[in-house]
């Protein structure tokens, strides 16, 4: 079945052409790379994983609540619109909103260490496309096209000819957006398949954000104040966009719910408050660390009420993402071990049962 056949509503075009303004440069001589990026490149190589073997795809999803998330994770929870829904309508809403959440998911750089690591990220992104395609198309049997807000942000990022603007947009802002969204599912889902997919993808995404951080914090001190001001303004505008514009209008419209009322309720919901905290705890400290911390951006973040997130320990968050993914591995390995032992015991018991009567019979005949 074609991907477009899984979309909740028809789309006008399955292609999205982007006019890129990047120059391709071939070089045969590079200086030694930076130690931090070379170590990240080594980690990227070591942490590659196979989606066929690391994830148990034989697990099913509950058709009424695919990721087994609490209803509090639906931004309409507690509203009169939600309370008026029947049990069947609530089940449909869970499936569509969870699908919409998942559906939101190497430019040229001058340094050899950046090129090395970017190559591992290409493999990561291919795997992410694979696992979310399988989860949405094979398990949910439902998907949503890219949201207009995210498409607008990506357009701005991908059409800029300056490599650092692409990294600022993709590695810091959009990857931060992804980490915040995936963390909510990973930490709240009671379905082991959905939780594991998001935990493993987050392990990769944490490296991607670290890549942007290492690459940009060496570069931004070399820019003029005017150039940094431009980038700070872009980062503030992007944060406003991510804070205010992801209101799932496509879901409410598809389900025939009052779009304006649902979007207004979602904007002030507990769901969005938790999401914003997760989002800005991922983004703001990185912005400070890479050196975009002038008066312009501090004023913008203060007005948004997110300046305090600058003190978040991003290293600790990345280590926690790594730890959680490894915990899922331990659970998976234990399940495989127990299943293998159970299978061996069953085979042995069956063999014994088959041999027992024959030996007993032989004994009785001999006697």
Secondary structure, 3 states (H helix, E strand, C coil): CCHHHHECCCCCCCCCCCCCCCCCCCCCCCCCCCHHHHHHHHHHHHCCCCHHHHCCCCCCCECCECCCCCHHHCCCCCCHHHHCCCHHHHHHHHHHHHHHHHHCCCCCCCCHHHHHHHHHHHHHHHHHHHHHHHHHHHHHCCECCCCHHHHHHHHHHHCCCCHHHHHHHHHHHHHHHHHHHHHHHHHHCCCHHHHHHHHHHHHHHHHHHHHHHHHHHHHHHHCCHHHHHHHHHHHHHHHHHHHHCCCCHHHHHHCCCCHHHHHHHHHCCHHHHHHHHHHHHHHHHHHHHCCCCCHHHHHHHHHHCCHHHHHCCHHHHHHHHHHHHHHHHHHHHHHHHHHHHHHHHHHHHHHHHHHHHHHHHHHHHHC
